[in-house]
């Protein structure tokens, strides 16, 4: 913007050349002019405006194109010329519009011929600034179009449009400004004599703004961006009407009789929904547990709830499978339902759908001694990857990524990936890019091979090898983040001679994973990361203590699994607790009410596969304490899930074609 913008206040007392001795004065005050406050009628209810609260902020909603208007002479008190240099500040919550539809944010319309002198209009793809240009040949409407910022996301946004001659600049939420130099400059002598301001319309119903507006300010002779930025806060204001001020949104005195007040408070029923910016300040009612929760930030905060505690566990369903099940994955597909995928030892694995309070057969998929499934999404695409341990009939070793077909309502093959006795897939995202890590267990008799991290290529829409990491009988990958850092930990189970091997934790640095810390493990089969308050824990399931040079003892399966805690000061994980386990193959963390639990998959004690798996409860200083002993047979994997009817655990058996769904009874 011109340097004159910042010096306009200094120039006020100076004599303008060519004007004799008269002092130059602007047509309006050089202060923020609250257009919205000028337009708010004294009888809001009768005039067709409504005050609505959304995400903690109040805005005005119009139901009539002439509900909010006023004559331009009210603010242009000294002359009838619109300022040549100015800023317009708008805070709004835009509605979703169909293609090719436009709505006006404000206009200045000539009273007689209904000519549009000035206006701001938006569509799904463009934001248009309109103004009347004229010369000796006649008058015409000029349009300066900006590629539309992402306004239709159900959030509040603040726009600053700064105009100076042929320079037009748009800043959204204090982001990077978009500058346009137009062929036609904004007129220096745009007369608004007899014109009116219209908020949210062009004086007619067509193009009426259907969203919410909180701020509309004209700042003559200055660029408002430095006043609002660089703070990224869409709620920053120069001026808002008194009716929209205050954190509570409670009107003073009897204003509630003048302006109808609404709030977009919504109560969601059913299973726990996501808590994101879209759901912020919304409620969720858990009918099963009779609890009311409020979405704050990214967490559901209990508002009204009886304190829920785990009383006992009971069998809910016996899920008969095609064969022994080596891994399970529970996941939900929007508008389709809740599912569980079973990785079965024989040639067919299956997907079951939660129907009428139980899992029912839904789809069968051919696999080759499947070890595990991994559900993940990329944008709107939904995938399910299987880790195959054995080769197919032709001796080819590969695992398969399946993609959900919304038309067929089934998973269909999408991509084959060469793997070597794959045990596990882990899907994760780093810096906006999507990855898949496969745990290659062995190639022939060689357990010391590379596992591979694949990266999604948006151009080819395929996963491509991105990094290899040396592993020893890899069994599991686990990804997690700590602040801005991304970590990936591998469970190494066997190096060809011993299960006493180091498992490694890697940190993402400069575009790849680098070794961060090593842990001595014994046939590590699983890692589980979890948070309790601000504390971060990492639990390893040790399955077997074995060395070819030592004679195998039955009690070599009864060994300690270990829980580590992150020491932020030392920047390392330190041993927190050791728990005796029986060839542990999996840990699963879950919570009930305010209590935290870990359940372990005990599979074998050296004599029998009929061993109890244990639920441990977090008891602070005491660590995790055993509270429930669950009879299991060759337990391989645990998963937890919730429905409107309550919370459940499900475990798979690697020794019989039967998995069990258990219900958590609470009081």
MOCOR-V437510 format. One record per residue. N is the residue number from 0. D_FIRST is the distance of its C-alpha to the first C-alpha in whole Angstrom. Layout:
n->{N:N}
d_first->{D_FIRST:D_FIRST}
//
This chain:
n->{0:1:2:3:4:5:6:7:8:9:10:11:12:13:14:15:16:17:18:19:20:21:22:23:24:25:26:27:28:29:30:31:32:33:34:35:36:37:38:39:40:41:42:43:44:45:46:47:48:49:50:51:52:53:54:55:56:57:58:59:60:61:62:63:64:65:66:67:68:69:70:71:72:73:74:75:76:77:78:79:80:81:82:83:84:85:86:87:88:89:90:91:92:93:94:95:96:97:98:99:100:101:102:103:104:105:106:107:108:109:110:111:112:113:114:115:116:117:118:119:120:121:122:123:124:125:126:127:128:129:130:131:132:133:134:135:136:137:138:139:140:141:142:143:144:145:146:147:148:149:150:151:152:153:154:155:156:157:158:159:160:161:162:163:164:165:166:167:168:169:170:171:172:173:174:175:176:177:178:179:180:181:182:183:184:185:186:187:188:189:190:191:192:193:194:195:196:197:198:199:200:201:202:203:204:205:206:207:208:209:210:211:212:213:214:215:216:217:218:219:220:221:222:223:224:225:226:227:228:229:230:231:232:233:234:235:236:237:238:239:240:241:242:243:244:245:246:247:248:249:250:251:252:253:254:255:256:257:258:259:260:261:262:263:264:265:266:267:268:269:270:271:272:273:274:275:276:277:278:279:280:281:282:283:284:285:286:287:288:289:290:291:292:293:294:295:296:297:298:299:300:301:302:303:304:305:306:307:308:309:310:311:312:313:314:315:316:317:318:319:320:321:322:323:324:325:326:327:328:329:330:331:332:333:334:335:336:337:338:339:340:341:342:343:344:345:346:347:348:349:350:351:352:353:354:355:356:357:358:359:360:361:362:363:364:365:366:367:368:369:370:371:372:373:374:375:376:377:378:379:380:381:382:383:384:385:386:387:388:389:390:391:392:393:394:395:396:397:398:399:400:401:402:403:404:405:406:407:408:409:410:411:412:413:414:415:416:417:418:419:420:421:422:423:424:425:426:427:428:429:430:431:432:433:434:435:436:437:438:439:440:441:442:443:444:445:446:447:448:449:450:451:452:453:454:455:456:457:458:459:460:461:462:463:464:465:466:467:468:469:470:471:472:473:474:475:476:477:478:479:480:481:482:483:484:485:486:487:488:489:490:491:492:493:494:495:496:497:498:499:500:501:502:503:504:505:506:507:508:509:510:511:512:513:514:515:516:517:518:519:520:521:522:523:524:525:526:527:528:529:530:531:532:533:534:535:536:537:538:539:540:541:542:543:544:545:546:547:548:549:550:551:552:553:554:555:556:557:558:559:560:561:562:563:564:565:566:567:568:569:570:571:572:573:574:575:576:577:578:579:580:581:582:583:584:585:586:587:588:589:590:591:592:593:594:595:596:597:598:599:600:601:602:603:604:605:606:607:608:609:610:611:612:613:614:615:616:617:618:619:620:621:622:623:624:625:626:627:628:629:630:631:632:633:634:635:636:637:638:639:640:641:642:643:644:645:646:647:648:649:650:651:652:653:654:655:656:657:658:659:660:661:662:663:664:665:666}
d_first->{0:4:6:8:7:9:12:12:15:17:17:19:22:21:23:21:23:25:26:29:29:27:25:21:21:18:20:20:19:16:17:18:20:22:23:25:27:28:29:31:35:38:40:38:41:42:39:39:36:37:36:36:36:35:34:35:32:32:31:32:33:34:37:37:34:34:35:31:30:30:29:25:27:27:24:23:26:25:24:24:20:17:14:12:9:10:11:14:16:19:22:25:28:28:32:33:33:35:34:32:32:29:28:26:24:23:24:24:27:28:32:34:33:32:29:26:23:20:21:20:23:24:27:28:26:23:20:20:17:19:19:21:21:23:25:28:29:29:26:25:23:20:20:17:19:18:21:22:22:25:25:29:31:32:29:27:23:20:17:13:12:8:8:6:9:10:7:9:9:12:14:17:19:17:17:15:12:13:11:12:11:14:17:16:13:13:16:15:19:19:23:24:27:30:27:28:26:27:27:28:29:29:32:34:36:34:31:32:30:33:31:30:27:26:23:21:19:16:14:13:10:8:7:11:11:12:14:16:16:17:20:21:23:23:24:22:21:19:22:25:28:31:33:31:31:34:35:38:37:40:40:41:44:45:41:43:45:42:40:41:40:40:40:40:42:44:48:48:52:54:53:50:47:44:42:38:35:36:39:38:39:42:46:48:52:55:58:60:59:58:55:52:49:45:42:40:38:40:43:46:47:50:50:54:56:60:60:61:63:65:69:70:69:71:72:70:71:72:70:73:71:72:73:72:69:67:63:62:58:57:54:52:51:49:51:54:55:56:58:60:61:64:64:68:70:72:71:69:66:65:62:63:61:61:63:65:65:66:65:66:67:64:63:66:64:66:66:67:68:65:64:61:58:54:52:48:45:42:40:42:45:48:50:54:55:58:60:63:66:68:68:69:72:71:70:67:65:61:59:58:54:55:52:52:52:51:53:57:56:57:56:57:57:53:54:57:56:59:60:63:65:61:62:58:55:51:48:45:41:39:35:35:38:42:45:49:51:55:58:60:64:66:67:70:72:69:67:65:62:58:56:53:50:48:45:43:42:40:40:44:44:47:48:48:49:47:49:53:54:58:60:63:65:61:62:58:54:52:49:47:43:43:40:37:41:43:46:49:53:56:59:62:65:68:68:71:73:72:70:69:66:62:59:56:53:50:46:43:41:39:40:44:46:48:51:50:54:57:60:64:65:68:67:64:63:60:57:56:53:52:50:52:49:47:50:50:54:55:59:61:64:67:69:72:73:75:76:78:80:81:83:81:82:82:80:77:75:75:72:69:66:63:60:58:55:52:52:48:49:51:49:52:54:57:60:60:64:66:68:71:71:73:71:68:66:63:61:59:57:57:57:58:57:56:59:58:60:61:64:66:67:71:72:76:78:80:82:81:78:79:77:74:71:69:67:65:63:61:63:60:62:65:63:64:67:69:70:71:73:72:75:74:75:74:70:67:64:63:60:59:57:57:58:58:61:61:60:62:63:64:66:68:71:72:75:76:74:73:70:70:67:68:66:65:67:65:66}
//
